[in-house]
Amino acid sequence: MPVIEVKNVKKYYGDVRGVENLSFEVEEGEIYGFLGPNGAGKTTTVKILVKIIKDYTGNIKVFGKDLKQWGKDYYQKIGVSFEFPAVYSKLTALENLEFFASFYKKHFDPIEVLKMVGLDKEANQLVTEFSKGMKKKLDLARALLPDPEILFLDEPLEGLDPASARKIKDLLLEMRENGKTIFLTTHNMYVADELCDRVGFIVEGAIRLVDNPKELKVKMGKRLVKVEYATSGSVEVKEFPLEDLGKNEEFLNIIKNHEIRRINTEEPTLEEIFLKVTGRRLV
């Protein structure tokens, strides 16, 4: 049974579309990515799934139970981090987590959670002194506090420096290995490509395609190998079909007799696939 089931969900803000005819499923223990441009309905979807928005139509089940039937106990099972951090600037990082920890029946040690996101050395620093990236990491730490079964993340790496982003990526992959389910929204194709087991392309409030990123590249890529090699003082580039590549005499001759500079398959990026499928760019 999927841990999240969404069927024909619709939400409008007056005459403005939030999501429409939205349907998808998330399996237990996977990182599911919502990939789409700004305004596609990603944040609206998260707000519905965490019960901030309740006046929607359609059917949603989480853990096999109608979402509207879940009470406060729902928040003992999930963690949520939105694009804009929800933390208190006049408290320290540790005071923030100690305050939020008081809402849960069980939770991680706040200091341990700060270590998980790389903020333990700043535990006693006022959040008002934090950078945007540090506030983002603290917000993620807040979401991790209850050791959630499902983690909802809205643009989780926005504003992070490369080293911090790498640490958070590794943390999320480790959580998946431990059986956690992660629902992640992003317009960053590199984040989706590296982290997600499956991605759903969302445009104008509806899902256009769901698949594994690597499978999408195989299905929609050119079945070619491009070889860049040195010959007679210059660099040549040739393409060969993948079919019967090991029997292609010209390819084998190049490999045996020339200095190979680069060899790679001609696969599209997720952004190129998204554009091909939806007719829209990610940004």
C-alpha positions as a printed NumPy array, in Angstrom:
array([[  0.   ,   0.   ,   0.   ],
       [  1.394,   3.459,  -0.909],
       [  2.157,   5.635,   2.101],
       [  0.6  ,   8.642,   0.296],
       [ -2.289,   8.369,  -2.182],
       [ -3.634,  11.485,  -3.902],
       [ -6.594,  11.232,  -6.302],
       [ -8.21 ,  14.04 ,  -8.298],
       [ -7.347,  16.794,  -5.827],
       [ -8.368,  20.33 ,  -6.676],
       [ -7.662,  23.601,  -4.871],
       [ -8.321,  27.142,  -6.104],
       [ -7.572,  30.472,  -4.425],
       [-10.612,  32.344,  -5.683],
       [-10.143,  32.249,  -9.444],
       [ -6.45 ,  31.342,  -9.184],
       [ -5.541,  27.709,  -9.685],
       [ -3.5  ,  26.012,  -6.992],
       [ -3.769,  22.391,  -8.118],
       [ -6.281,  20.693, -10.386],
       [ -6.952,  16.993, -11.058],
       [ -3.816,  16.17 ,  -9.081],
       [ -3.184,  12.433,  -8.702],
       [ -0.072,  10.522,  -7.618],
       [  1.198,   7.914,  -5.159],
       [  4.311,   7.802,  -2.967],
       [  5.754,   4.467,  -1.883],
       [  7.137,   3.835,   1.578],
       [ 10.905,   4.316,   1.811],
       [ 11.396,   6.355,  -1.364],
       [ 12.454,   9.908,  -2.12 ],
       [  9.69 ,  11.239,  -4.349],
       [ 10.416,  14.507,  -6.117],
       [  7.902,  17.061,  -7.31 ],
       [  9.682,  18.782, -10.172],
       [  8.203,  21.922, -11.663],
       [  8.601,  25.665, -12.215],
       [  7.537,  28.306,  -9.705],
       [  3.755,  28.559,  -9.556],
       [  3.184,  24.987, -10.717],
       [  1.437,  23.955,  -7.502],
       [  4.307,  22.373,  -5.556],
       [  3.951,  24.364,  -2.341],
       [  0.14 ,  24.135,  -2.456],
       [  0.483,  20.345,  -2.62 ],
       [  2.748,  20.256,   0.436],
       [  0.406,  22.544,   2.387],
       [ -2.489,  20.221,   1.593],
       [ -0.527,  17.123,   2.616],
       [  0.486,  18.625,   5.976],
       [ -3.09 ,  19.825,   6.654],
       [ -2.423,  23.564,   6.472],
       [ -4.846,  23.796,   3.543],
       [ -8.022,  21.857,   4.268],
       [-10.611,  23.224,   1.81 ],
       [ -9.668,  21.054,  -1.135],
       [-11.737,  18.561,  -3.089],
       [-10.652,  15.047,  -3.993],
       [ -9.296,  12.15 ,  -1.975],
       [ -6.064,  11.795,  -0.037],
       [ -4.887,   8.911,   2.113],
       [ -1.745,   8.93 ,   4.245],
       [ -0.685,   5.728,   6.01 ],
       [ -3.876,   4.193,   4.569],
       [ -6.145,   6.662,   6.389],
       [ -8.163,   9.561,   4.947],
       [ -6.111,  12.701,   5.534],
       [ -9.15 ,  14.59 ,   6.833],
       [ -9.6  ,  11.97 ,   9.557],
       [ -6.133,  12.496,  10.974],
       [ -5.965,  14.613,  14.137],
       [ -3.02 ,  16.071,  16.058],
       [ -1.38 ,  12.636,  16.186],
       [ -0.569,  13.111,  12.481],
       [  2.148,  15.599,  13.419],
       [  3.889,  12.984,  15.572],
       [  4.535,  11.04 ,  12.345],
       [  5.654,  13.758,   9.92 ],
       [  8.304,  16.453,   9.654],
       [  7.892,  19.586,   7.533],
       [ 10.324,  22.166,   6.19 ],
       [  9.064,  24.889,   3.864],
       [ 11.098,  27.028,   1.477],
       [ 11.106,  29.912,   3.964],
       [ 12.336,  28.832,   7.426],
       [  9.882,  28.894,  10.36 ],
       [ 12.198,  29.566,  13.296],
       [ 12.414,  32.184,  16.046],
       [ 15.149,  34.782,  15.479],
       [ 15.363,  35.966,  19.111],
       [ 16.115,  32.455,  20.392],
       [ 19.306,  30.463,  19.964],
       [ 19.361,  27.445,  17.673],
       [ 19.229,  25.1  ,  20.67 ],
       [ 16.411,  27.06 ,  22.328],
       [ 14.427,  26.818,  19.092],
       [ 14.73 ,  23.051,  19.003],
       [ 14.048,  22.64 ,  22.715],
       [ 10.867,  24.656,  22.274],
       [  9.693,  22.65 ,  19.267],
       [ 10.665,  19.373,  20.953],
       [  8.116,  20.129,  23.678],
       [  5.337,  19.533,  21.111],
       [  6.245,  15.886,  20.592],
       [  5.673,  12.752,  22.64 ],
       [  9.049,  11.442,  21.488],
       [ 11.897,  13.194,  19.737],
       [ 15.616,  13.204,  19.086],
       [ 18.023,  15.015,  21.383],
       [ 18.112,  18.599,  19.992],
       [ 21.921,  18.709,  20.108],
       [ 22.101,  15.49 ,  18.091],
       [ 19.802,  16.954,  15.46 ],
       [ 21.95 ,  20.072,  15.232],
       [ 24.95 ,  17.788,  14.627],
       [ 23.032,  16.011,  11.871],
       [ 22.642,  19.258,   9.91 ],
       [ 26.031,  20.721,  10.843],
       [ 24.913,  23.398,  13.313],
       [ 26.137,  21.969,  16.649],
       [ 28.917,  24.578,  16.95 ],
       [ 26.305,  27.339,  16.553],
       [ 23.894,  25.793,  19.08 ],
       [ 24.016,  28.754,  21.458],
       [ 24.099,  31.461,  18.792],
       [ 21.061,  33.699,  18.307],
       [ 19.227,  32.892,  15.082],
       [ 19.051,  36.589,  14.249],
       [ 22.789,  36.301,  13.543],
       [ 22.316,  33.337,  11.182],
       [ 22.741,  33.467,   7.424],
       [ 19.924,  32.347,   5.132],
       [ 21.572,  28.965,   4.707],
       [ 21.998,  28.469,   8.455],
       [ 18.323,  29.273,   9.045],
       [ 17.458,  26.735,   6.338],
       [ 19.496,  24.06 ,   8.118],
       [ 17.877,  24.908,  11.452],
       [ 14.434,  24.603,   9.875],
       [ 15.388,  21.187,   8.542],
       [ 16.608,  20.234,  12.028],
       [ 13.209,  21.247,  13.396],
       [ 11.546,  18.957,  10.842],
       [ 13.822,  16.064,  11.847],
       [ 13.133,  16.362,  15.59 ],
       [ 10.272,  13.825,  15.881],
       [ 12.159,  11.177,  13.862],
       [  9.349,  11.403,  11.265],
       [  8.11 ,   8.538,   9.13 ],
       [  7.455,  11.01 ,   6.307],
       [  9.54 ,  14.112,   5.729],
       [  7.994,  16.892,   3.608],
       [ 10.639,  19.228,   2.186],
       [  9.919,  22.303,   0.066],
       [ 13.081,  23.385,  -1.834],
       [ 15.33 ,  21.869,   0.883],
       [ 18.684,  22.998,  -0.543],
       [ 17.703,  26.563,  -1.438],
       [ 20.3  ,  29.019,  -0.111],
       [ 22.836,  26.403,   1.006],
       [ 26.522,  26.568,   0.085],
       [ 27.9  ,  23.528,  -1.807],
       [ 29.441,  21.893,   1.289],
       [ 26.237,  22.255,   3.325],
       [ 24.13 ,  21.03 ,   0.403],
       [ 26.325,  17.928,   0.121],
       [ 25.918,  17.212,   3.835],
       [ 22.124,  17.526,   3.645],
       [ 21.963,  15.365,   0.51 ],
       [ 23.941,  12.635,   2.271],
       [ 21.666,  12.93 ,   5.297],
       [ 18.531,  12.505,   3.161],
       [ 19.99 ,   9.508,   1.342],
       [ 20.871,   7.945,   4.697],
       [ 17.328,   8.518,   5.927],
       [ 15.97 ,   6.762,   2.847],
       [ 18.283,   3.822,   3.513],
       [ 16.772,   3.659,   6.993],
       [ 13.278,   3.332,   5.534],
       [ 12.068,   6.921,   5.791],
       [  9.802,   8.384,   3.106],
       [ 10.755,  11.806,   1.758],
       [  8.466,  14.014,  -0.321],
       [ 10.597,  16.714,  -1.897],
       [  9.577,  19.655,  -4.057],
       [ 12.092,  21.489,  -6.197],
       [ 12.675,  23.333,  -9.447],
       [ 16.351,  22.314,  -9.304],
       [ 16.911,  19.464, -11.764],
       [ 20.28 ,  18.544, -10.23 ],
       [ 18.714,  18.004,  -6.804],
       [ 15.969,  15.832,  -8.287],
       [ 18.401,  13.891, -10.452],
       [ 20.757,  13.062,  -7.597],
       [ 18.281,  12.34 ,  -4.807],
       [ 14.98 ,  11.097,  -6.161],
       [ 13.89 ,   7.524,  -6.774],
       [ 11.003,   8.892,  -8.807],
       [ 10.048,  12.358, -10.007],
       [  6.644,  13.724, -10.883],
       [  6.557,  16.523, -13.458],
       [  3.969,  19.048, -12.299],
       [  2.738,  21.859, -14.556],
       [ -0.286,  24.087, -13.99 ],
       [ -1.371,  22.085, -10.984],
       [ -1.356,  18.615, -12.545],
       [  1.095,  15.734, -12.94 ],
       [  2.255,  15.169, -16.522],
       [  4.7  ,  12.295, -16.001],
       [  6.134,  10.104, -13.212],
       [  9.264,   7.982, -13.57 ],
       [ 12.756,   7.264, -12.28 ],
       [ 15.207,   9.987, -13.451],
       [ 17.706,   7.478, -14.836],
       [ 14.979,   5.574, -16.685],
       [ 13.708,   8.81 , -18.193],
       [ 17.16 ,   9.577, -19.557],
       [ 17.427,   6.125, -21.096],
       [ 13.951,   6.279, -22.629],
       [ 14.274,   9.802, -24.001],
       [ 17.977,   9.968, -24.766],
       [ 19.75 ,   9.382, -28.044],
       [ 21.185,   5.871, -28.163],
       [ 24.603,   7.181, -29.121],
       [ 28.12 ,   7.209, -27.724],
       [ 30.248,  10.29 , -28.34 ],
       [ 34.027,   9.773, -28.435],
       [ 36.505,  12.643, -28.246],
       [ 40.046,  11.603, -29.174],
       [ 43.417,  13.038, -30.205],
       [ 44.738,  12.415, -33.681],
       [ 47.454,  14.11 , -35.778],
       [ 47.827,  17.01 , -33.367],
       [ 44.117,  17.811, -33.252],
       [ 41.014,  16.608, -31.409],
       [ 38.275,  14.754, -33.259],
       [ 34.737,  13.917, -32.113],
       [ 32.645,  11.068, -33.495],
       [ 29.318,   9.512, -32.571],
       [ 28.423,   5.829, -32.76 ],
       [ 25.131,   3.979, -32.221],
       [ 24.95 ,   1.935, -29.006],
       [ 23.613,  -1.091, -30.87 ],
       [ 26.446,  -3.582, -31.563],
       [ 28.995,  -1.039, -30.331],
       [ 31.42 ,  -3.826, -29.419],
       [ 31.442,  -4.983, -33.067],
       [ 31.839,  -1.517, -34.602],
       [ 35.264,  -1.644, -36.244],
       [ 35.734,   2.12 , -36.528],
       [ 34.893,   2.591, -32.84 ],
       [ 37.242,  -0.234, -31.806],
       [ 40.02 ,   1.179, -33.969],
       [ 39.729,   4.577, -32.288],
       [ 39.775,   3.036, -28.82 ],
       [ 42.845,   0.912, -29.603],
       [ 44.935,   3.431, -31.521],
       [ 44.173,   6.91 , -30.216],
       [ 44.387,   8.874, -26.992],
       [ 40.813,   9.116, -25.696],
       [ 40.   ,  12.51 , -24.202],
       [ 36.356,  11.828, -23.377],
       [ 33.699,   9.204, -23.979],
       [ 30.075,   9.49 , -22.931],
       [ 26.522,   8.62 , -23.877],
       [ 24.288,  11.322, -25.273],
       [ 21.664,  11.473, -22.554],
       [ 19.355,  14.463, -21.971],
       [ 19.185,  16.387, -18.713],
       [ 16.026,  16.315, -16.622],
       [ 15.438,  19.907, -17.666],
       [ 15.505,  18.934, -21.345],
       [ 13.139,  16.033, -20.66 ],
       [ 10.833,  18.305, -18.678],
       [ 10.732,  20.795, -21.559],
       [ 10.038,  18.012, -24.076],
       [  7.225,  16.496, -21.992],
       [  5.543,  19.651, -20.736],
       [  6.539,  22.372, -23.173],
       [  7.657,  24.448, -20.167],
       [ 11.023,  25.29 , -18.654],
       [ 11.778,  24.633, -14.986],
       [ 12.522,  28.294, -14.281]])
